């Protein structure tokens, strides 16, 4: 299995994040972008001081990537920004931590943090996929509703003693968690577009499940695991799968590999690399209603393809994600008929 791409990476001038976003994620983001001042409200609620505090913390306790420190990661960050046509190269920090993690932090001046555990686990092309994944989070502006999820989760904990209030908030939180999981699938696609090495992208996600034993793993066998997971057992197994998702913000590794493989095989990846994709300059013209319909259609298609006997419950959670985005949009948008 090769670890080096056999082609140069293609730049994607002016690419909109809508090109790679999962329909459920995209519909929510298009709605949020239409909300005048909504991001400002969230910034005030989360506190810009918190973002500044985190930057100072990493500046003091981690290693800032540069031309003289972790040069390969510096080049990856520069290449990711170039490929996705970002006007600013996000800073990258390396943190000593055996856990395999990477994250994008911040609203106005976002930066990326990767752990030494991740660097030890993944080779250069797999790291490139991860940096592209986090850069895609930044291009999409995922920090906005991730902050919203964090605020609502904390609020739900505080009102747990009020049964109806707690149940209502938990329903919204469950929808936002589903939304969050779809944002991870979006950024997996963005990571693939950035690194442009499908095998490395799938290896990186497989390593989240099996560690640095790619010589013992097989992509086709891993995809067969997904088929077994998707069709597993009876109603009890379906119910247990739903329970396993509660409180999670990331899809399971086998699901991520299967979804990325499915997206690549659909032809979307090749179409975008070939230059056929929505541009950032047209983002303002994206219609919320169209994106909501696309999200609903995406869920319907996945329900039809799934053989899970408990799909009805999963459908309710999925619809909660779409409905949560719609409720938020309706609550905060201007009532002047200009919601698009």
N, C-alpha and C positions, 0 to 999 in steps of 0.2 A: 504494500500500500504506500503510494507516494505521499510525501508531506510538503512538496513544493509545487505551486501552480505552474502549469506549462504555458501560461500566457500573461501578457501585461494586463494590469487592471484598467478598466475603462472608466473615465470620469463621467459623471452624470450631471451636467450643468443645469442649475436651476431646479433640480428635482424637488418635488413636493413630497412631504412625508406621506401624503395620501396614496402615493404609489405603492408603498409596502405595508401600510397599516391594515390589520384585520378589519373587516367591515364593522364589527361591533365596536372596536376601538375607534375607528375612523369616524363613525357617526357621532360618538360622544365628543370627540375632539373638535369636529366641525361645529357642533352645537356650542361648545365652550368658547370657541374662537369668535362666535357671534355675540357673546355676552359682553356688552360694554362694561368695562371696569371689574369684571368678575375676578380676573387674575390679581387685580390690585387688592380686592377684598381679601382674597386668600393669603396674599403676601402679608397683609396687615395682621391677619389672624395667626399665621404661623410665626411672624416676626422676622424681619430682615436681620435683626441682631443675631438670631439663631444661625442663619446662613453665614454671617461674618464670623461668628464664634467657631463654627465647624471649619471654615477655611483656616483660621488662625491655629486651630487645634492640629490640623493635618500639616500645616506649615511647620509647626514645632515638633511634631511627633512622627512624621512619616518622611519619605524621600520624594521630593518633587522631581519628576522626570524632566530631563533637559538634554542638550547636546553633550553634556559631560556626565550625566547620571542616567542609567538605564537607557542608553542611546537607541536601542532597538524599539523600545516602547515609545520613545519620543517620535521616531520615524513613523510608527504605526498610527499615532495620534494625528500627525501631520497628514499622512496619506488618507486617513479616514475623513478628515475635514475637506481635503482636496476632492476626494471621490464624491462625497455628498454635497459639495459646493457650499460649505459653511464659510462664512466670512471671518470667523474667529476660531482658532484652534483651542479646544478646551484643555486646560491643564490636567495632568495626570499625576496622581500620587501613589506611591507603593507603600503599603502598610504591612508591618511584620505581624502576620496572623496565619496560623496553620489552616484555618478554614478557607475553603475555596469560595471566594466572593469577589464580586465587582459591582460597583454602583455609580450612578450619576447623581450628583447633588447640586441643588441650587436653582433659582429662578433667573436672576438677571445675569449672573456670571457663573454658569454651571461648570463643574469640574468632575473628573472621574477618579475613583479610588479602586485600586486592585490590590489583592492580598498576595503575600509571598506564597501562600498555599496554592493559589491559582497559577502563579508563574512556575512553581515547581511541578505542577500537574500537566500543564499544557505546553506544547511546542510553539514555535514562533507563528506558524500559520493559524493555529488554533487560538493563540492570543490575539492575533489580528482580527479574528471573528469576534472575540469578546469586546475588543476596543470598538469595533464597528457597531456591535450591539448597543453599547452604552452611548456612543455618539448618536445613534438613531433615536434613543430615548430623548436626547437633548434636542434633536431636530424636531421631534414630535411635540415637545413641550409636556411630556408626561408628568413632570414634577408638579404641575398644577393640580391634577386630580388625585395624584398620590398623596399630596398634602391634605386634600379634602378627605380622603379615606382615613388618614391618620387622625384628623380632627374628629370625624364622626365616630371612629372606633373608640377614642378616648371618651367622647361624650356618652356613647352607649354604656360604657363601663360605669360612668358616674350616675346614670339614671337607671341602673339595673334594678333598683328597688321599686321602680314604677313599672308594673307589668306591661301595660299597654304601650307606654312610651318606649320601653326597652324593645318590645317586640317590633314596633314600627321602625325604630332605628336599626335593629339587627337585620330587618328585611332590606333596608337600603344598603347597609354595609355588605350584606351578602351579594347584592347586585354589583356594588363597587368592587368587591373582590373578584367577581367574575370578569368585570371590566379590566381590572388590573392584570389578571391572567392573560387576557387577550392582548394587552399591551406588550407582554413578554413575547408572545408569538409574533407581534408586529416587529419588535426589535430583533428577533431572530432572523426575520426576513431582511431587515436593514443590515444586520451583520453579514449576511450572505452577500448582499449587494456590494458591501464595502470590501470584504475580503475576496469575493469572486472565486472561491474555492469550495464547492459544495461538499466534497469529502471531508475537508478540514472542519467545516461548520458542523457536520453530523458527528464527527469524532469528538469535537469539543463537548457537545451535548451528551454523547454517550459516556464520556469520562465523568460527567456529573453523577452517573449511576454506578459505573464500574471502576472508576479510578484509572490509573496509568497502566492499564492492561489491555491496550488495544490489540495486542497480538493474540489475546485470548477471546476477543469479541468479534462479532460479525454483524454488519449492518443489516443484512437481510434477516438474520435470526432475530435481531433486535426489533425489526419492524413486525415480525411474526408475533413477538410479545405484545405489541400494540393490538394486533388483531384479536389475540386471545383476551386481552384486557377489555377491549371494546365489546366483545360478545360474551363475556364471562357469565356463566351460571344463570341463576334465576333471580327473582325479585330481591332476595336477600342480598345477593352480591351487588346488585344495582344500588340498593339502599346503602350498603357499606361504602361503595365508591363515593356516594354523595357525602357521607359522614367524613370520609377521608379528605374531602375538598374544603370542609368548613374551616375557616381561619387561615387558609392558604392563599398566598399571593402569586405563586409561581406554578405553572403546570408541571406535572411530573415529567421526568426526563424522557420516558418512552413516548409520551404524547408530543413533546416538543420535537423530537426527531421525526416522528410520523407526520406531524403537521408541516414541518419544513420540507420534508421529502415530497409531500403531496403538493405543496405550493410550487416547488421547483418543477415537478413533473407536469403541472398544469400548463406550463408554457409562460407563466407570468414573469419568471426570472429572466428567461431569454428575451422576452419582449422588451423588458425594461433595459437590459444591457444593450439591446439593439437601438435604444433611443426613443422608444415609444412609451412615454409616461407623462402623467400630469405635472405641470410646472407650478412652482411657488407663486408666480405672478398671477395665477388664476385661482388661488385659494379663496379669495374674497367672493368668488362667484359660486363656490360650492354651496349646494342647497341642503339644508338640514333634513328636509322631508325626503329627499332622494337618498341621503345617506342612511336615514332610519329604515327606509324600505330595503336598502341593500343589506343592512345588518339583519333585519328580520328574515330576508331571503337566505342569507348565509346560514342562520340557525336552522331554518326549515330544511335546507339541503343536508346539513349535518345530522339532523334528526332522522331524515329519510334513509341516510346511508348507515346509520348506527343500528345494530341489532340488539342493543342493550334493552332488556325487558323493563327496566326502570326508567326509561327515557322520559316518561311523563314528568317525573320529579325534576330531572335535569332540565327539561324544557321550562319549567316554572322558574328555576334559578336563572336560566339564560334570559328569559323574557324580563325578569327582574332587572337585569343589567341594562337592557334597552329602555325599559320604563323609567329606571332611575335617571338615566341621562336625559330622557324627555322631560321628566318632572323638574329636574334641575334647570333645564333650558327654559321651560315655561315660567318657572318662578322668577328667574333673574333677567330674562330678556326684556327688552323694551316692548311695550304694548302698542307699537306704532305700525305694525304690519311689516316691519323690515327684517324679519327673522330669516328670510331666505328659504 
